[in-house]
Amino acid sequence: MSKAFLVLADGTVFEGTSIGAEGSTIGETVFTTGMTGYLETLTDPSYFGQIVTQTFPLIGNYGVIPEDFESRKCFVKGYIVRELCSLPSNFRCQSDLDSYLKSQNIVGIAEIDTRALTKKLRESGVMNGMIISGIEKPVIENSLLEKIKAYRVDQSVETVSTSIQLSEKQNVVKDYPEINHHIFHSDKKIRILLWDFGAKYNIPRELEKRNAEVITVPYSYTADDILKLDPDGIMLSNGPGDPADNTGVIAEIAKLVQYNIDAQASGKKMVPIFGICLGHQLLALARGCKTSKLKYGHRGGNHPVKEVETGRVFITSQNHGYAVQCDNLPSFAKLAFYNSNDKTCEGITYIDIPAFSVQFHPEACGGPHDTNFLFDKFIQNILTNKEAK
């Protein structure tokens, strides 16, 4: 295998071996603590623009299983592992991870000290980096470091959201080529609109398990477009990037909030809202809250969060670099969950309208499943609202 190098914005260089496609890539270098689920990580749209470091030392041991993908393609900017398994073993395996990375044109690096890299990112914070392969040794000049430092994750939601547009007369997506193994039934009693900011496949799966019809629409839809589809509930999906960049979406969510406030005042049907990850942040911004960037974010499947009302701790899957600020929540927003490690906001319940959101991933696949019950809560909110009206 040929040499590869990871060059961080501060000039630190890690030498390893090339995996995936040869070439170079610049991205925001982050780490994830998941011991399993590398396929879900690679295909999670929330990792758009990021070079992902796996802290678990052996990656690729069960190969590539397309049924476990969480989106239509691999969205990471680069991939870093300690040891890449070249001989995977699993009865569902269809390929090896190196071949998959090549097919997706993902530049990666293996055989570096991922523990040392993770410790550096924890101490210094998220840092831009560049993976270079196919050369003997990189020339570290100020111009290269400035280029790395200048990188910014932008146009993220626009890039990862579904490109499918619904006409006004369509109520159901019957043909969904990007998730062609899903069946969206048209004879369900509950109609949920999934507003796609980079949605993982397991969100519609969880909703369908609960006898819901799911309508998926792109980020560019307006509040009026959504209300014309007459949904019983609205799911705000996960997604990548800085939530504050999405000013247009935030404004449209604010209109949906106002619709619910007006509907409640006039005794009309409201539309319950459930936000996950980026959807949680966008709903909070639409309601006057603020967000800020975390030092190194929360990524992996072992993050503890505490429920304020019960004091119960849940182990959750997370993938985010921003958080809603807890210290400026408006009076109608109630902190529902917080992170047991750093006390950051992990969930909000809005007491003036039927809406709640969480920072973590209750749809986590492959796990943990501690908070899967939140989908049941969302369905119950919808049923209660329908029965009341």
C-alpha positions in Angstrom: 0.0 0.0 0.0 1.2 3.5 -0.8 1.9 6.2 1.8 -0.7 8.7 3.0 -0.5 11.7 5.3 -2.9 13.6 7.5 -1.9 17.2 7.8 -3.8 19.2 10.5 -4.3 23.0 10.3 -1.7 23.5 13.1 1.0 21.8 11.1 0.9 18.4 12.8 1.5 15.5 10.4 0.5 11.9 10.8 2.1 9.4 8.4 0.2 6.2 7.4 -1.0 4.1 4.5 -3.5 5.0 1.8 -7.0 3.4 1.8 -9.8 4.2 -0.5 -9.2 6.5 -3.4 -5.8 8.1 -4.0 -5.6 11.9 -4.0 -6.2 14.6 -1.5 -9.2 16.0 0.5 -9.7 18.8 3.0 -12.4 18.7 5.7 -13.2 19.2 9.3 -11.5 16.5 11.3 -13.7 14.8 13.9 -13.8 11.6 15.8 -16.6 9.1 16.5 -16.5 6.6 19.4 -18.7 3.9 17.9 -17.4 0.4 18.3 -19.8 -0.8 15.5 -21.9 0.9 12.8 -19.1 2.2 10.5 -21.4 1.7 7.5 -24.1 3.8 9.2 -21.4 6.4 9.9 -20.1 6.5 6.4 -23.6 6.9 4.9 -24.9 9.4 7.5 -25.5 12.7 5.7 -24.7 14.6 9.0 -21.0 13.8 8.4 -21.0 15.9 5.2 -17.8 18.0 5.0 -16.0 16.1 7.7 -13.0 13.8 7.8 -14.1 11.1 10.2 -11.8 9.3 12.6 -12.9 6.0 14.1 -11.6 5.6 17.6 -12.2 1.9 17.7 -9.0 0.3 16.4 -10.3 -2.4 14.0 -12.7 -1.2 11.3 -14.2 -3.2 8.4 -14.4 -6.6 10.0 -17.9 -7.3 8.8 -17.4 -5.8 5.4 -19.9 -3.8 3.4 -23.7 -4.5 3.7 -25.8 -2.2 1.5 -28.9 -3.0 3.5 -27.3 -1.2 6.5 -26.7 2.1 4.6 -28.4 5.2 6.0 -28.5 7.2 2.8 -28.0 7.0 -1.0 -24.2 7.5 -0.8 -21.2 8.1 1.3 -21.1 11.8 2.4 -17.8 12.0 4.5 -14.9 14.1 3.1 -12.3 11.6 4.3 -11.8 8.5 6.5 -9.3 7.7 9.2 -8.8 4.3 10.8 -6.1 2.6 12.9 -6.4 -0.8 11.2 -8.5 -1.6 8.2 -9.7 -5.2 7.9 -8.9 -6.6 4.4 -10.7 -10.0 5.0 -14.2 -9.3 6.3 -16.4 -12.1 7.6 -20.2 -11.9 7.7 -22.9 -13.8 6.0 -24.4 -10.6 4.7 -21.1 -9.1 3.5 -21.1 -8.1 -0.2 -17.7 -6.3 -0.4 -14.7 -5.1 1.6 -14.5 -1.6 3.0 -11.5 -0.5 1.0 -13.3 -1.3 -2.3 -16.4 0.6 -1.1 -14.3 3.7 -0.3 -12.8 3.5 -3.7 -16.2 3.2 -5.4 -17.3 6.3 -3.5 -14.1 8.2 -4.3 -13.4 8.7 -0.6 -9.7 9.4 0.3 -8.6 7.7 3.5 -5.7 6.9 5.7 -4.9 3.9 7.9 -2.1 2.8 10.3 -1.9 6.1 12.2 -2.2 6.6 16.0 -5.9 7.4 16.2 -5.7 7.6 20.0 -3.1 10.4 19.8 -5.2 12.2 17.1 -8.3 11.9 19.2 -6.6 13.2 22.3 -5.3 16.2 20.2 -8.8 17.0 19.0 -10.2 16.7 22.5 -7.6 19.1 23.8 -7.4 21.6 20.9 -11.0 21.3 19.6 -12.2 20.3 16.1 -9.6 21.2 13.6 -9.5 21.2 9.8 -7.2 18.7 8.2 -6.1 17.3 4.8 -5.4 13.7 3.8 -2.9 13.4 1.0 -1.9 10.1 -0.7 0.1 9.1 -3.7 3.2 11.1 -2.7 6.4 10.3 -0.8 6.2 13.3 1.6 4.1 16.4 1.8 5.7 19.9 1.7 4.3 21.7 4.7 4.2 25.4 3.6 2.2 28.3 5.0 0.2 28.4 1.8 -0.9 24.8 2.4 -1.8 25.4 6.0 -3.7 28.5 5.1 -5.7 26.5 2.5 -6.5 23.9 5.2 -7.5 26.6 7.7 -9.8 28.3 5.2 -12.0 25.3 4.6 -15.6 25.7 5.8 -18.5 23.3 5.7 -21.1 25.1 3.6 -24.1 24.4 1.4 -24.5 21.2 3.4 -28.2 20.8 3.7 -28.7 21.8 0.1 -26.3 19.1 -1.0 -27.6 16.2 1.1 -31.3 16.8 1.0 -33.5 14.7 -1.4 -33.8 16.2 -4.8 -37.3 14.8 -5.3 -40.1 17.4 -5.7 -43.7 16.6 -5.0 -46.5 18.2 -7.1 -49.4 19.9 -5.3 -51.7 17.0 -6.3 -49.4 14.3 -4.8 -50.1 13.1 -1.4 -47.8 10.1 -1.2 -44.3 9.3 -2.6 -45.1 6.0 -4.3 -41.7 5.8 -6.2 -38.7 6.8 -4.1 -35.6 5.8 -6.1 -33.2 7.0 -3.4 -34.8 4.6 -0.9 -36.0 1.9 -3.3 -36.3 -0.8 -0.6 -38.9 1.3 1.3 -42.6 1.0 0.6 -44.6 4.1 1.4 -48.2 3.0 1.9 -51.1 5.2 0.9 -53.8 3.5 3.1 -52.4 4.5 6.6 -54.4 6.5 9.1 -51.6 8.9 10.1 -49.8 11.0 7.5 -46.4 12.3 8.6 -44.3 14.7 6.6 -40.6 14.1 6.8 -38.8 17.4 6.0 -35.4 16.1 4.7 -32.4 18.1 5.8 -30.2 15.0 5.4 -32.5 12.3 6.8 -31.2 8.9 7.8 -33.2 6.0 6.3 -34.1 4.7 9.7 -36.3 7.7 10.5 -39.0 6.7 7.9 -38.5 3.1 8.9 -39.4 3.8 12.5 -42.4 5.9 11.5 -43.7 3.2 9.1 -43.3 0.6 11.9 -45.9 2.6 13.7 -48.4 2.4 10.9 -47.7 5.9 9.5 -47.7 7.0 5.9 -44.5 9.0 5.3 -44.2 11.9 2.8 -40.6 13.0 2.3 -40.0 16.5 0.9 -36.8 18.4 0.3 -35.3 21.2 2.4 -36.6 23.8 -0.1 -40.2 23.3 0.7 -42.1 26.2 2.3 -44.6 26.1 5.1 -47.4 26.7 2.6 -46.1 23.7 0.5 -46.1 21.5 3.6 -49.6 22.5 4.9 -51.1 21.9 1.4 -50.1 18.2 1.9 -52.3 18.2 5.0 -50.0 16.2 7.3 -51.0 15.0 10.7 -47.5 15.5 12.0 -44.2 17.0 10.8 -40.8 15.4 11.4 -37.7 17.7 11.2 -34.8 15.5 10.2 -31.2 15.3 11.1 -28.6 16.9 8.8 -25.1 18.5 8.6 -23.5 21.8 9.1 -24.1 25.0 11.2 -27.8 25.2 11.9 -27.7 29.0 11.8 -26.7 28.9 8.1 -30.2 27.7 7.2 -32.0 31.1 7.5 -34.7 30.2 4.9 -35.7 26.9 6.5 -35.7 28.6 10.0 -38.1 31.2 8.7 -40.4 28.6 7.3 -40.4 26.6 10.5 -41.3 29.8 12.4 -44.4 30.0 10.1 -45.4 26.5 11.0 -45.1 27.3 14.6 -47.3 30.4 14.2 -49.8 28.3 12.3 -50.0 26.0 15.3 -50.3 28.9 17.7 -53.2 30.4 15.6 -54.9 27.0 15.2 -54.8 26.5 19.0 -56.3 29.9 19.6 -59.1 29.3 17.1 -59.8 25.7 18.0 -58.6 24.3 14.7 -56.4 21.3 14.0 -52.8 21.7 15.0 -49.8 19.8 13.4 -47.5 18.2 16.0 -43.8 18.6 15.3 -40.8 16.3 16.3 -37.2 17.4 15.6 -34.1 15.2 15.6 -30.5 16.5 15.7 -30.3 19.4 13.1 -34.1 19.5 13.2 -34.0 20.0 16.9 -31.6 23.0 16.4 -33.6 24.5 13.6 -36.8 24.4 15.6 -35.0 26.0 18.6 -33.7 28.8 16.4 -37.1 29.3 14.9 -38.4 29.9 18.4 -35.8 32.4 19.4 -33.2 30.2 21.0 -29.5 30.4 20.2 -27.0 27.7 19.1 -23.2 27.6 19.5 -20.4 25.3 18.3 -19.0 22.7 20.6 -15.3 22.3 21.2 -15.2 18.8 19.6 -18.8 17.7 19.4 -20.6 14.5 20.3 -20.2 11.6 17.9 -20.7 7.9 18.7 -23.1 5.5 20.3 -22.2 5.8 24.0 -23.4 9.3 25.1 -25.4 9.5 28.3 -28.3 11.9 28.6 -30.5 12.5 31.6 -34.3 13.1 31.4 -35.1 16.1 33.6 -38.5 15.0 34.6 -37.6 11.5 35.8 -33.9 11.7 36.4 -33.4 8.6 34.3 -30.2 8.3 32.2 -30.3 6.9 28.7 -27.4 5.9 26.5 -27.7 7.5 23.1 -26.2 7.7 19.6 -25.1 11.2 18.7 -23.5 13.1 15.8 -23.4 16.9 16.1 -20.9 19.7 16.4 -23.4 22.4 17.6 -25.8 22.6 20.5 -28.8 24.7 21.6 -27.8 27.0 24.5 -29.5 26.0 27.7 -29.2 29.4 29.5 -31.5 31.4 27.2 -34.5 29.1 26.7 -37.8 31.1 26.4 -40.6 30.6 28.9 -42.5 28.3 26.6 -39.5 26.0 26.1 -38.8 23.4 28.8 -35.5 21.6 29.0 -36.3 17.9 28.7 -32.9 16.2 28.4 -29.3 17.3 29.1 -26.0 15.7 28.5 -24.7 13.9 31.6 -21.0 14.7 30.6 -21.0 18.4 29.7 -24.6 19.5 30.7 -25.4 20.7 27.2 -29.0 20.7 25.9 -30.2 17.4 24.6 -33.9 17.9 24.3 -36.7 20.5 24.5 -40.4 20.3 25.0 -42.5 23.3 23.9 -45.5 23.8 26.2 -47.5 26.2 24.1 -47.8 23.9 21.0 -47.5 20.1 20.5 -43.8 20.1 19.6 -40.7 18.5 21.0 -37.2 17.8 19.8 -34.0 16.0 20.8 -30.3 16.4 20.0 -29.6 12.7 20.0 -30.8 10.0 17.6 -33.7 7.9 18.9 -33.7 6.1 15.5 -30.1 4.8 16.1 -29.2 1.9 13.9 -27.3 -0.2 15.0 -28.1 1.2 18.4 -28.4 2.0 21.2 -32.2 1.8 21.3 -32.9 3.3 24.7 -34.8 6.3 23.4 -36.8 4.6 20.6 -39.9 5.3 22.6 -39.8 8.9 21.5 -41.4 7.9 18.2 -44.3 6.4 20.2 -44.6 9.8 22.0 -44.8 11.6 18.6 -47.4 9.2 17.3 -49.4 9.7 20.5 -49.2 13.5 20.2 -50.7 13.1 16.7 -53.5 10.8 17.8 -54.4 13.0 20.7 -54.5 16.1 18.5 -56.7 14.3 15.9 -59.1 13.0 18.5 -59.3 16.4 20.2 -60.4 18.1 16.9 
